[in-house]
Amino acid sequence: MEKLEELYRLAEAHHIPVYCFPLPRCQALSVMDAEGDCQIGIDPMQLESEADEAVKLAHELGHCETGSFYN
């Protein structure tokens, strides 16, 4: 739980909003808009545990922090 809270605090500190909503084709995603701002979406109904949520959030934060996105 502590690591998960740290990840959410990191997202907040870097002004990266994390939205929870249904994602029928994936469990989590991140996008960068035209202004260079990043947002993360996570589908809480598809998460197996807090550890799974932490892994997914860390992965998406990695995309945002490095600017590495699939295109």
PQR file with spaces between the fields and no chain letter, atoms N, CA, C, O and H, PARSE charges and radii, in Angstrom:
ATOM       1  N    MET     1       0.825   -1.198    0.000 -0.4000 1.5000
ATOM       2  CA   MET     1       0.000    0.000    0.000 -0.0000 2.0000
ATOM       3  C    MET     1       0.861    1.250    0.000  0.5500 1.7000
ATOM       4  O    MET     1       0.531    2.234   -0.663 -0.5500 1.4000
ATOM       5  N    GLU     2       1.957    1.219    0.735 -0.4000 1.5000
ATOM       6  CA   GLU     2       2.816    2.392    0.828 -0.0000 2.0000
ATOM       7  C    GLU     2       3.383    2.778   -0.538  0.5500 1.7000
ATOM       8  O    GLU     2       3.410    3.959   -0.886 -0.5500 1.4000
ATOM       9  H    GLU     2       2.225    0.420    1.273  0.4000 1.0000
ATOM      10  N    LYS     3       3.837    1.789   -1.315 -0.4000 1.5000
ATOM      11  CA   LYS     3       4.385    2.074   -2.640 -0.0000 2.0000
ATOM      12  C    LYS     3       3.317    2.646   -3.564  0.5500 1.7000
ATOM      13  O    LYS     3       3.589    3.566   -4.336 -0.5500 1.4000
ATOM      14  H    LYS     3       3.815    0.830   -1.032  0.4000 1.0000
ATOM      15  N    LEU     4       2.116    2.111   -3.490 -0.4000 1.5000
ATOM      16  CA   LEU     4       1.031    2.605   -4.325 -0.0000 2.0000
ATOM      17  C    LEU     4       0.734    4.069   -3.994  0.5500 1.7000
ATOM      18  O    LEU     4       0.567    4.890   -4.896 -0.5500 1.4000
ATOM      19  H    LEU     4       1.895    1.363   -2.863  0.4000 1.0000
ATOM      20  N    GLU     5       0.670    4.389   -2.726 -0.4000 1.5000
ATOM      21  CA   GLU     5       0.438    5.780   -2.315 -0.0000 2.0000
ATOM      22  C    GLU     5       1.567    6.684   -2.791  0.5500 1.7000
ATOM      23  O    GLU     5       1.321    7.815   -3.209 -0.5500 1.4000
ATOM      24  H    GLU     5       0.806    3.723   -1.993  0.4000 1.0000
ATOM      25  N    GLU     6       2.788    6.199   -2.731 -0.4000 1.5000
ATOM      26  CA   GLU     6       3.934    6.986   -3.221 -0.0000 2.0000
ATOM      27  C    GLU     6       3.793    7.268   -4.706  0.5500 1.7000
ATOM      28  O    GLU     6       4.092    8.372   -5.162 -0.5500 1.4000
ATOM      29  H    GLU     6       2.988    5.280   -2.392  0.4000 1.0000
ATOM      30  N    LEU     7       3.337    6.276   -5.466 -0.4000 1.5000
ATOM      31  CA   LEU     7       3.162    6.473   -6.910 -0.0000 2.0000
ATOM      32  C    LEU     7       2.087    7.504   -7.204  0.5500 1.7000
ATOM      33  O    LEU     7       2.254    8.333   -8.099 -0.5500 1.4000
ATOM      34  H    LEU     7       3.094    5.380   -5.096  0.4000 1.0000
ATOM      35  N    TYR     8       0.985    7.465   -6.465 -0.4000 1.5000
ATOM      36  CA   TYR     8      -0.061    8.472   -6.666 -0.0000 2.0000
ATOM      37  C    TYR     8       0.444    9.862   -6.265  0.5500 1.7000
ATOM      38  O    TYR     8       0.103   10.853   -6.910 -0.5500 1.4000
ATOM      39  H    TYR     8       0.849    6.792   -5.738  0.4000 1.0000
ATOM      40  N    ARG     9       1.247    9.939   -5.213 -0.4000 1.5000
ATOM      41  CA   ARG     9       1.826   11.238   -4.825 -0.0000 2.0000
ATOM      42  C    ARG     9       2.791   11.737   -5.901  0.5500 1.7000
ATOM      43  O    ARG     9       2.833   12.934   -6.185 -0.5500 1.4000
ATOM      44  H    ARG     9       1.525    9.134   -4.689  0.4000 1.0000
ATOM      45  N    LEU    10       3.557   10.840   -6.494 -0.4000 1.5000
ATOM      46  CA   LEU    10       4.471   11.215   -7.573 -0.0000 2.0000
ATOM      47  C    LEU    10       3.675   11.767   -8.764  0.5500 1.7000
ATOM      48  O    LEU    10       4.035   12.795   -9.338 -0.5500 1.4000
ATOM      49  H    LEU    10       3.523    9.867   -6.263  0.4000 1.0000
ATOM      50  N    ALA    11       2.602   11.079   -9.122 -0.4000 1.5000
ATOM      51  CA   ALA    11       1.761   11.566  -10.228 -0.0000 2.0000
ATOM      52  C    ALA    11       1.228   12.958   -9.913  0.5500 1.7000
ATOM      53  O    ALA    11       1.256   13.844  -10.767 -0.5500 1.4000
ATOM      54  H    ALA    11       2.310   10.244   -8.656  0.4000 1.0000
ATOM      55  N    GLU    12       0.750   13.149   -8.706 -0.4000 1.5000
ATOM      56  CA   GLU    12       0.220   14.454   -8.310 -0.0000 2.0000
ATOM      57  C    GLU    12       1.308   15.528   -8.336  0.5500 1.7000
ATOM      58  O    GLU    12       1.073   16.639   -8.811 -0.5500 1.4000
ATOM      59  H    GLU    12       0.727   12.429   -8.012  0.4000 1.0000
ATOM      60  N    ALA    13       2.481   15.204   -7.834 -0.4000 1.5000
ATOM      61  CA   ALA    13       3.590   16.169   -7.802 -0.0000 2.0000
ATOM      62  C    ALA    13       4.022   16.584   -9.206  0.5500 1.7000
ATOM      63  O    ALA    13       4.495   17.701   -9.417 -0.5500 1.4000
ATOM      64  H    ALA    13       2.673   14.302   -7.448  0.4000 1.0000
ATOM      65  N    HIS    14       3.854   15.668  -10.165 -0.4000 1.5000
ATOM      66  CA   HIS    14       4.244   15.964  -11.545 -0.0000 2.0000
ATOM      67  C    HIS    14       3.052   16.414  -12.385  0.5500 1.7000
ATOM      68  O    HIS    14       3.138   16.493  -13.610 -0.5500 1.4000
ATOM      69  H    HIS    14       3.470   14.760   -9.994  0.4000 1.0000
ATOM      70  N    HIS    15       1.943   16.708  -11.713 -0.4000 1.5000
ATOM      71  CA   HIS    15       0.735   17.215  -12.376 -0.0000 2.0000
ATOM      72  C    HIS    15       0.238   16.262  -13.454  0.5500 1.7000
ATOM      73  O    HIS    15      -0.147   16.680  -14.546 -0.5500 1.4000
ATOM      74  H    HIS    15       1.873   16.644  -10.718  0.4000 1.0000
ATOM      75  N    ILE    16       0.255   14.964  -13.124 -0.4000 1.5000
ATOM      76  CA   ILE    16      -0.245   13.932  -14.029 -0.0000 2.0000
ATOM      77  C    ILE    16      -1.531   13.380  -13.421  0.5500 1.7000
ATOM      78  O    ILE    16      -1.477   12.600  -12.470 -0.5500 1.4000
ATOM      79  H    ILE    16       0.568   14.625  -12.237  0.4000 1.0000
ATOM      80  N    PRO    17      -2.683   13.774  -13.955 -0.5600 1.5000
ATOM      81  CA   PRO    17      -3.935   13.241  -13.406  0.2800 2.0000
ATOM      82  C    PRO    17      -4.093   11.759  -13.722  0.5500 1.7000
ATOM      83  O    PRO    17      -3.710   11.291  -14.794 -0.5500 1.4000
ATOM      84  N    VAL    18      -4.660   11.038  -12.774 -0.4000 1.5000
ATOM      85  CA   VAL    18      -4.957    9.618  -12.959 -0.0000 2.0000
ATOM      86  C    VAL    18      -6.471    9.467  -12.881  0.5500 1.7000
ATOM      87  O    VAL    18      -7.080    9.780  -11.858 -0.5500 1.4000
ATOM      88  H    VAL    18      -4.971   11.419  -11.903  0.4000 1.0000
ATOM      89  N    TYR    19      -7.074    8.987  -13.960 -0.4000 1.5000
ATOM      90  CA   TYR    19      -8.510    8.821  -14.046 -0.0000 2.0000
ATOM      91  C    TYR    19      -8.867    7.341  -13.963  0.5500 1.7000
ATOM      92  O    TYR    19      -8.176    6.500  -14.539 -0.5500 1.4000
ATOM      93  H    TYR    19      -6.579    8.732  -14.791  0.4000 1.0000
ATOM      94  N    CYS    20      -9.929    7.025  -13.260 -0.4000 1.5000
ATOM      95  CA   CYS    20     -10.430    5.658  -13.173 -0.0000 2.0000
ATOM      96  C    CYS    20     -11.712    5.562  -13.986  0.5500 1.7000
ATOM      97  O    CYS    20     -12.689    6.259  -13.712 -0.5500 1.4000
ATOM      98  H    CYS    20     -10.491    7.708  -12.793  0.4000 1.0000
ATOM      99  N    PHE    21     -11.696    4.693  -14.989 -0.4000 1.5000
ATOM     100  CA   PHE    21     -12.883    4.487  -15.816 -0.0000 2.0000
ATOM     101  C    PHE    21     -12.725    3.188  -16.600  0.5500 1.7000
ATOM     102  O    PHE    21     -11.615    2.668  -16.707 -0.5500 1.4000
ATOM     103  H    PHE    21     -10.903    4.128  -15.212  0.4000 1.0000
ATOM     104  N    PRO    22     -13.808    2.660  -17.146 -0.5600 1.5000
ATOM     105  CA   PRO    22     -13.735    1.399  -17.884  0.2800 2.0000
ATOM     106  C    PRO    22     -12.855    1.522  -19.134  0.5500 1.7000
ATOM     107  O    PRO    22     -12.989    2.461  -19.919 -0.5500 1.4000
ATOM     108  N    LEU    23     -11.976    0.570  -19.291 -0.4000 1.5000
ATOM     109  CA   LEU    23     -11.124    0.464  -20.471 -0.0000 2.0000
ATOM     110  C    LEU    23     -11.311   -0.953  -21.021  0.5500 1.7000
ATOM     111  O    LEU    23     -10.634   -1.875  -20.567 -0.5500 1.4000
ATOM     112  H    LEU    23     -11.867   -0.192  -18.653  0.4000 1.0000
ATOM     113  N    PRO    24     -12.204   -1.143  -21.978 -0.5600 1.5000
ATOM     114  CA   PRO    24     -12.541   -2.494  -22.415  0.2800 2.0000
ATOM     115  C    PRO    24     -11.409   -3.260  -23.099  0.5500 1.7000
ATOM     116  O    PRO    24     -11.454   -4.488  -23.163 -0.5500 1.4000
ATOM     117  N    ARG    25     -10.408   -2.568  -23.606 -0.4000 1.5000
ATOM     118  CA   ARG    25      -9.351   -3.259  -24.355 -0.0000 2.0000
ATOM     119  C    ARG    25      -8.004   -3.304  -23.645  0.5500 1.7000
ATOM     120  O    ARG    25      -7.068   -3.933  -24.139 -0.5500 1.4000
ATOM     121  H    ARG    25     -10.371   -1.570  -23.555  0.4000 1.0000
ATOM     122  N    CYS    26      -7.894   -2.649  -22.498 -0.4000 1.5000
ATOM     123  CA   CYS    26      -6.639   -2.673  -21.748 -0.0000 2.0000
ATOM     124  C    CYS    26      -6.939   -2.354  -20.286  0.5500 1.7000
ATOM     125  O    CYS    26      -8.045   -1.932  -19.950 -0.5500 1.4000
ATOM     126  H    CYS    26      -8.654   -2.139  -22.097  0.4000 1.0000
ATOM     127  N    GLN    27      -5.970   -2.552  -19.440 -0.4000 1.5000
ATOM     128  CA   GLN    27      -6.171   -2.289  -18.017 -0.0000 2.0000
ATOM     129  C    GLN    27      -5.756   -0.879  -17.621  0.5500 1.7000
ATOM     130  O    GLN    27      -6.285   -0.315  -16.663 -0.5500 1.4000
ATOM     131  H    GLN    27      -5.071   -2.895  -19.712  0.4000 1.0000
ATOM     132  N    ALA    28      -4.816   -0.319  -18.355 -0.4000 1.5000
ATOM     133  CA   ALA    28      -4.315    1.030  -18.069 -0.0000 2.0000
ATOM     134  C    ALA    28      -3.703    1.608  -19.331  0.5500 1.7000
ATOM     135  O    ALA    28      -3.280    0.874  -20.224 -0.5500 1.4000
ATOM     136  H    ALA    28      -4.387   -0.777  -19.133  0.4000 1.0000
ATOM     137  N    LEU    29      -3.660    2.932  -19.394 -0.4000 1.5000
ATOM     138  CA   LEU    29      -3.029    3.595  -20.534 -0.0000 2.0000
ATOM     139  C    LEU    29      -2.582    4.985  -20.131  0.5500 1.7000
ATOM     140  O    LEU    29      -3.045    5.549  -19.139 -0.5500 1.4000
ATOM     141  H    LEU    29      -4.004    3.528  -18.668  0.4000 1.0000
ATOM     142  N    SER    30      -1.680    5.518  -20.917 -0.4000 1.5000
ATOM     143  CA   SER    30      -1.243    6.896  -20.717 -0.0000 2.0000
ATOM     144  C    SER    30      -1.196    7.570  -22.079  0.5500 1.7000
ATOM     145  O    SER    30      -0.905    6.937  -23.093 -0.5500 1.4000
ATOM     146  H    SER    30      -1.304    5.061  -21.722  0.4000 1.0000
ATOM     147  N    VAL    31      -1.486    8.858  -22.083 -0.4000 1.5000
ATOM     148  CA   VAL    31      -1.460    9.642  -23.316 -0.0000 2.0000
ATOM     149  C    VAL    31      -0.824   10.996  -23.025  0.5500 1.7000
ATOM     150  O    VAL    31      -0.897   11.518  -21.913 -0.5500 1.4000
ATOM     151  H    VAL    31      -1.723    9.373  -21.259  0.4000 1.0000
ATOM     152  N    MET    32      -0.205   11.539  -24.052 -0.4000 1.5000
ATOM     153  CA   MET    32       0.341   12.894  -23.971 -0.0000 2.0000
ATOM     154  C    MET    32      -0.391   13.730  -25.006  0.5500 1.7000
ATOM     155  O    MET    32      -0.472   13.349  -26.174 -0.5500 1.4000
ATOM     156  H    MET    32      -0.146   11.114  -24.956  0.4000 1.0000
ATOM     157  N    ASP    33      -0.925   14.866  -24.583 -0.4000 1.5000
ATOM     158  CA   ASP    33      -1.670   15.711  -25.510 -0.0000 2.0000
ATOM     159  C    ASP    33      -0.730   16.633  -26.283  0.5500 1.7000
ATOM     160  O    ASP    33       0.487   16.592  -26.099 -0.5500 1.4000
ATOM     161  H    ASP    33      -0.860   15.176  -23.634  0.4000 1.0000
ATOM     162  N    ALA    34      -1.304   17.455  -27.142 -0.4000 1.5000
ATOM     163  CA   ALA    34      -0.516   18.337  -28.015 -0.0000 2.0000
ATOM     164  C    ALA    34       0.320   19.346  -27.236  0.5500 1.7000
ATOM     165  O    ALA    34       1.340   19.822  -27.733 -0.5500 1.4000
ATOM     166  H    ALA    34      -2.292   17.488  -27.291  0.4000 1.0000
ATOM     167  N    GLU    35      -0.107   19.674  -26.015 -0.4000 1.5000
ATOM     168  CA   GLU    35       0.647   20.622  -25.183 -0.0000 2.0000
ATOM     169  C    GLU    35       1.751   19.939  -24.379  0.5500 1.7000
ATOM     170  O    GLU    35       2.508   20.603  -23.671 -0.5500 1.4000
ATOM     171  H    GLU    35      -0.936   19.287  -25.611  0.4000 1.0000
ATOM     172  N    GLY    36       1.841   18.622  -24.489 -0.4000 1.5000
ATOM     173  CA   GLY    36       2.875   17.891  -23.756 -0.0000 2.0000
ATOM     174  C    GLY    36       2.450   17.450  -22.365  0.5500 1.7000
ATOM     175  O    GLY    36       3.274   16.970  -21.586 -0.5500 1.4000
ATOM     176  H    GLY    36       1.226   18.083  -25.064  0.4000 1.0000
ATOM     177  N    ASP    37       1.161   17.609  -22.045 -0.4000 1.5000
ATOM     178  CA   ASP    37       0.652   17.168  -20.752 -0.0000 2.0000
ATOM     179  C    ASP    37       0.239   15.705  -20.840  0.5500 1.7000
ATOM     180  O    ASP    37      -0.327   15.264  -21.841 -0.5500 1.4000
ATOM     181  H    ASP    37       0.492   17.999  -22.678  0.4000 1.0000
ATOM     182  N    CYS    38       0.525   14.975  -19.797 -0.4000 1.5000
ATOM     183  CA   CYS    38       0.243   13.546  -19.764 -0.0000 2.0000
ATOM     184  C    CYS    38      -0.943   13.272  -18.849  0.5500 1.7000
ATOM     185  O    CYS    38      -1.132   13.951  -17.840 -0.5500 1.4000
ATOM     186  H    CYS    38       0.984   15.333  -18.984  0.4000 1.0000
ATOM     187  N    GLN    39      -1.736   12.272  -19.212 -0.4000 1.5000
ATOM     188  CA   GLN    39      -2.828   11.785  -18.387 -0.0000 2.0000
ATOM     189  C    GLN    39      -2.759   10.263  -18.365  0.5500 1.7000
ATOM     190  O    GLN    39      -2.308    9.631  -19.320 -0.5500 1.4000
ATOM     191  H    GLN    39      -1.582   11.720  -20.032  0.4000 1.0000
ATOM     192  N    ILE    40      -3.215    9.691  -17.257 -0.4000 1.5000
ATOM     193  CA   ILE    40      -3.222    8.239  -17.103 -0.0000 2.0000
ATOM     194  C    ILE    40      -4.649    7.793  -16.831  0.5500 1.7000
ATOM     195  O    ILE    40      -5.379    8.437  -16.076 -0.5500 1.4000
ATOM     196  H    ILE    40      -3.582   10.204  -16.481  0.4000 1.0000
ATOM     197  N    GLY    41      -5.036    6.700  -17.445 -0.4000 1.5000
ATOM     198  CA   GLY    41      -6.323    6.071  -17.186 -0.0000 2.0000
ATOM     199  C    GLY    41      -6.091    4.659  -16.683  0.5500 1.7000
ATOM     200  O    GLY    41      -5.251    3.933  -17.216 -0.5500 1.4000
ATOM     201  H    GLY    41      -4.443    6.177  -18.058  0.4000 1.0000
ATOM     202  N    ILE    42      -6.833    4.270  -15.660 -0.4000 1.5000
ATOM     203  CA   ILE    42      -6.751    2.919  -15.104 -0.0000 2.0000
ATOM     204  C    ILE    42      -8.171    2.397  -14.931  0.5500 1.7000
ATOM     205  O    ILE    42      -9.050    3.111  -14.449 -0.5500 1.4000
ATOM     206  H    ILE    42      -7.515    4.860  -15.228  0.4000 1.0000
ATOM     207  N    ASP    43      -8.389    1.141  -15.329 -0.4000 1.5000
ATOM     208  CA   ASP    43      -9.683    0.495  -15.134 -0.0000 2.0000
ATOM     209  C    ASP    43      -9.632   -0.300  -13.832  0.5500 1.7000
ATOM     210  O    ASP    43      -9.057   -1.388  -13.803 -0.5500 1.4000
ATOM     211  H    ASP    43      -7.674    0.561  -15.720  0.4000 1.0000
ATOM     212  N    PRO    44     -10.220    0.220  -12.754 -0.5600 1.5000
ATOM     213  CA   PRO    44     -10.124   -0.456  -11.457  0.2800 2.0000
ATOM     214  C    PRO    44     -10.803   -1.819  -11.429  0.5500 1.7000
ATOM     215  O    PRO    44     -10.469   -2.658  -10.593 -0.5500 1.4000
ATOM     216  N    MET    45     -11.747   -2.048  -12.328 -0.4000 1.5000
ATOM     217  CA   MET    45     -12.437   -3.340  -12.353 -0.0000 2.0000
ATOM     218  C    MET    45     -11.558   -4.466  -12.910  0.5500 1.7000
ATOM     219  O    MET    45     -11.882   -5.642  -12.747 -0.5500 1.4000
ATOM     220  H    MET    45     -12.019   -1.366  -13.007  0.4000 1.0000
ATOM     221  N    GLN    46     -10.464   -4.113  -13.554 -0.4000 1.5000
ATOM     222  CA   GLN    46      -9.584   -5.118  -14.135 -0.0000 2.0000
ATOM     223  C    GLN    46      -8.323   -5.361  -13.302  0.5500 1.7000
ATOM     224  O    GLN    46      -7.476   -6.167  -13.689 -0.5500 1.4000
ATOM     225  H    GLN    46     -10.201   -3.157  -13.686  0.4000 1.0000
ATOM     226  N    LEU    47      -8.191   -4.689  -12.186 -0.4000 1.5000
ATOM     227  CA   LEU    47      -7.005   -4.853  -11.348 -0.0000 2.0000
ATOM     228  C    LEU    47      -7.188   -6.032  -10.398  0.5500 1.7000
ATOM     229  O    LEU    47      -8.258   -6.220   -9.819 -0.5500 1.4000
ATOM     230  H    LEU    47      -8.879   -4.035  -11.871  0.4000 1.0000
ATOM     231  N    GLU    48      -6.135   -6.818  -10.251 -0.4000 1.5000
ATOM     232  CA   GLU    48      -6.201   -8.010   -9.411 -0.0000 2.0000
ATOM     233  C    GLU    48      -5.896   -7.721   -7.945  0.5500 1.7000
ATOM     234  O    GLU    48      -6.374   -8.429   -7.059 -0.5500 1.4000
ATOM     235  H    GLU    48      -5.266   -6.665  -10.722  0.4000 1.0000
ATOM     236  N    SER    49      -5.107   -6.685   -7.688 -0.4000 1.5000
ATOM     237  CA   SER    49      -4.686   -6.383   -6.318 -0.0000 2.0000
ATOM     238  C    SER    49      -4.069   -4.993   -6.284  0.5500 1.7000
ATOM     239  O    SER    49      -3.907   -4.355   -7.325 -0.5500 1.4000
ATOM     240  H    SER    49      -4.719   -6.109   -8.408  0.4000 1.0000
ATOM     241  N    GLU    50      -3.724   -4.522   -5.084 -0.4000 1.5000
ATOM     242  CA   GLU    50      -3.019   -3.243   -4.969 -0.0000 2.0000
ATOM     243  C    GLU    50      -1.637   -3.338   -5.609  0.5500 1.7000
ATOM     244  O    GLU    50      -1.151   -2.369   -6.192 -0.5500 1.4000
ATOM     245  H    GLU    50      -3.856   -5.040   -4.239  0.4000 1.0000
ATOM     246  N    ALA    51      -1.014   -4.494   -5.499 -0.4000 1.5000
ATOM     247  CA   ALA    51       0.299   -4.680   -6.131 -0.0000 2.0000
ATOM     248  C    ALA    51       0.171   -4.565   -7.652  0.5500 1.7000
ATOM     249  O    ALA    51       1.019   -3.955   -8.303 -0.5500 1.4000
ATOM     250  H    ALA    51      -1.409   -5.281   -5.025  0.4000 1.0000
ATOM     251  N    ASP    52      -0.882   -5.148   -8.211 -0.4000 1.5000
ATOM     252  CA   ASP    52      -1.127   -5.055   -9.647 -0.0000 2.0000
ATOM     253  C    ASP    52      -1.355   -3.599  -10.051  0.5500 1.7000
ATOM     254  O    ASP    52      -0.846   -3.149  -11.078 -0.5500 1.4000
ATOM     255  H    ASP    52      -1.570   -5.644   -7.682  0.4000 1.0000
ATOM     256  N    GLU    53      -2.117   -2.868   -9.246 -0.4000 1.5000
ATOM     257  CA   GLU    53      -2.358   -1.452   -9.508 -0.0000 2.0000
ATOM     258  C    GLU    53      -1.047   -0.666   -9.482  0.5500 1.7000
ATOM     259  O    GLU    53      -0.825    0.202  -10.326 -0.5500 1.4000
ATOM     260  H    GLU    53      -2.530   -3.233   -8.412  0.4000 1.0000
ATOM     261  N    ALA    54      -0.185   -0.968   -8.519 -0.4000 1.5000
ATOM     262  CA   ALA    54       1.105   -0.279   -8.413 -0.0000 2.0000
ATOM     263  C    ALA    54       1.956   -0.540   -9.643  0.5500 1.7000
ATOM     264  O    ALA    54       2.594    0.376  -10.160 -0.5500 1.4000
ATOM     265  H    ALA    54      -0.365   -1.673   -7.833  0.4000 1.0000
ATOM     266  N    VAL    55       1.974   -1.773  -10.115 -0.4000 1.5000
ATOM     267  CA   VAL    55       2.758   -2.111  -11.314 -0.0000 2.0000
ATOM     268  C    VAL    55       2.232   -1.352  -12.520  0.5500 1.7000
ATOM     269  O    VAL    55       3.006   -0.787  -13.293 -0.5500 1.4000
ATOM     270  H    VAL    55       1.455   -2.518   -9.695  0.4000 1.0000
ATOM     271  N    LYS    56       0.924   -1.342  -12.678 -0.4000 1.5000
ATOM     272  CA   LYS    56       0.326   -0.649  -13.828 -0.0000 2.0000
ATOM     273  C    LYS    56       0.578    0.859  -13.766  0.5500 1.7000
ATOM     274  O    LYS    56       0.925    1.482  -14.769 -0.5500 1.4000
ATOM     275  H    LYS    56       0.296   -1.801  -12.051  0.4000 1.0000
ATOM     276  N    LEU    57       0.398    1.430  -12.581 -0.4000 1.5000
ATOM     277  CA   LEU    57       0.611    2.873  -12.436 -0.0000 2.0000
ATOM     278  C    LEU    57       2.081    3.226  -12.669  0.5500 1.7000
ATOM     279  O    LEU    57       2.381    4.214  -13.339 -0.5500 1.4000
ATOM     280  H    LEU    57       0.116    0.924  -11.766  0.4000 1.0000
ATOM     281  N    ALA    58       2.987    2.436  -12.126 -0.4000 1.5000
ATOM     282  CA   ALA    58       4.421    2.692  -12.337 -0.0000 2.0000
ATOM     283  C    ALA    58       4.773    2.610  -13.818  0.5500 1.7000
ATOM     284  O    ALA    58       5.544    3.427  -14.320 -0.5500 1.4000
ATOM     285  H    ALA    58       2.743    1.634  -11.581  0.4000 1.0000
ATOM     286  N    HIS    59       4.219    1.642  -14.508 -0.4000 1.5000
ATOM     287  CA   HIS    59       4.476    1.493  -15.942 -0.0000 2.0000
ATOM     288  C    HIS    59       4.010    2.734  -16.709  0.5500 1.7000
ATOM     289  O    HIS    59       4.748    3.276  -17.531 -0.5500 1.4000
ATOM     290  H    HIS    59       3.592    0.977  -14.100  0.4000 1.0000
ATOM     291  N    GLU    60       2.786    3.176  -16.433 -0.4000 1.5000
ATOM     292  CA   GLU    60       2.253    4.346  -17.142 -0.0000 2.0000
ATOM     293  C    GLU    60       2.996    5.622  -16.763  0.5500 1.7000
ATOM     294  O    GLU    60       3.216    6.484  -17.614 -0.5500 1.4000
ATOM     295  H    GLU    60       2.186    2.736  -15.765  0.4000 1.0000
ATOM     296  N    LEU    61       3.382    5.754  -15.505 -0.4000 1.5000
ATOM     297  CA   LEU    61       4.192    6.912  -15.102 -0.0000 2.0000
ATOM     298  C    LEU    61       5.526    6.914  -15.839  0.5500 1.7000
ATOM     299  O    LEU    61       6.044    7.974  -16.189 -0.5500 1.4000
ATOM     300  H    LEU    61       3.203    5.054  -14.814  0.4000 1.0000
ATOM     301  N    GLY    62       6.075    5.737  -16.072 -0.4000 1.5000
ATOM     302  CA   GLY    62       7.322    5.644  -16.839 -0.0000 2.0000
ATOM     303  C    GLY    62       7.177    6.211  -18.233  0.5500 1.7000
ATOM     304  O    GLY    62       8.074    6.895  -18.726 -0.5500 1.4000
ATOM     305  H    GLY    62       5.654    4.876  -15.788  0.4000 1.0000
ATOM     306  N    HIS    63       6.048    5.931  -18.876 -0.4000 1.5000
ATOM     307  CA   HIS    63       5.804    6.520  -20.204 -0.0000 2.0000
ATOM     308  C    HIS    63       5.760    8.042  -20.104  0.5500 1.7000
ATOM     309  O    HIS    63       6.361    8.744  -20.917 -0.5500 1.4000
ATOM     310  H    HIS    63       5.319    5.376  -18.475  0.4000 1.0000
ATOM     311  N    CYS    64       5.048    8.539  -19.106 -0.4000 1.5000
ATOM     312  CA   CYS    64       4.901    9.996  -18.950 -0.0000 2.0000
ATOM     313  C    CYS    64       6.232   10.665  -18.627  0.5500 1.7000
ATOM     314  O    CYS    64       6.553   11.714  -19.185 -0.5500 1.4000
ATOM     315  H    CYS    64       4.560    7.969  -18.446  0.4000 1.0000
ATOM     316  N    GLU    65       6.991   10.073  -17.743 -0.4000 1.5000
ATOM     317  CA   GLU    65       8.251   10.686  -17.322 -0.0000 2.0000
ATOM     318  C    GLU    65       9.310   10.672  -18.425  0.5500 1.7000
ATOM     319  O    GLU    65      10.144   11.574  -18.494 -0.5500 1.4000
ATOM     320  H    GLU    65       6.730    9.221  -17.289  0.4000 1.0000
ATOM     321  N    THR    66       9.279    9.664  -19.276 -0.4000 1.5000
ATOM     322  CA   THR    66      10.303    9.556  -20.331 -0.0000 2.0000
ATOM     323  C    THR    66       9.816   10.089  -21.678  0.5500 1.7000
ATOM     324  O    THR    66      10.612   10.297  -22.594 -0.5500 1.4000
ATOM     325  H    THR    66       8.601    8.932  -19.219  0.4000 1.0000
ATOM     326  N    GLY    67       8.494   10.309  -21.793 -0.4000 1.5000
ATOM     327  CA   GLY    67       7.956   10.733  -23.083 -0.0000 2.0000
ATOM     328  C    GLY    67       7.951    9.612  -24.107  0.5500 1.7000
ATOM     329  O    GLY    67       7.887    9.869  -25.309 -0.5500 1.4000
ATOM     330  H    GLY    67       7.848   10.140  -21.049  0.4000 1.0000
ATOM     331  N    SER    68       8.017    8.390  -23.649 -0.4000 1.5000
ATOM     332  CA   SER    68       8.057    7.215  -24.530 -0.0000 2.0000
ATOM     333  C    SER    68       6.651    6.646  -24.684  0.5500 1.7000
ATOM     334  O    SER    68       6.107    6.030  -23.767 -0.5500 1.4000
ATOM     335  H    SER    68       8.070    8.182  -22.673  0.4000 1.0000
ATOM     336  N    PHE    69       6.080    6.865  -25.856 -0.4000 1.5000
ATOM     337  CA   PHE    69       4.727    6.398  -26.129 -0.0000 2.0000
ATOM     338  C    PHE    69       4.718    5.588  -27.409  0.5500 1.7000
ATOM     339  O    PHE    69       5.552    5.787  -28.293 -0.5500 1.4000
ATOM     340  H    PHE    69       6.522    7.365  -26.601  0.4000 1.0000
ATOM     341  N    TYR    70       3.759    4.667  -27.500 -0.4000 1.5000
ATOM     342  CA   TYR    70       3.573    3.881  -28.720 -0.0000 2.0000
ATOM     343  C    TYR    70       2.870    4.757  -29.739  0.5500 1.7000
ATOM     344  O    TYR    70       1.974    5.527  -29.394 -0.5500 1.4000
ATOM     345  H    TYR    70       3.082    4.505  -26.782  0.4000 1.0000
ATOM     346  N    ASN    71       3.272    4.640  -30.979 -0.4000 1.5000
ATOM     347  CA   ASN    71       2.577    5.395  -32.028 -0.0000 2.0000
ATOM     348  C    ASN    71       2.445    4.558  -33.276  0.5500 1.7000
ATOM     349  O    ASN    71       1.887    5.019  -34.272 -0.5500 1.4000
ATOM     350  H    ASN    71       4.000    4.014  -31.259  0.4000 1.0000
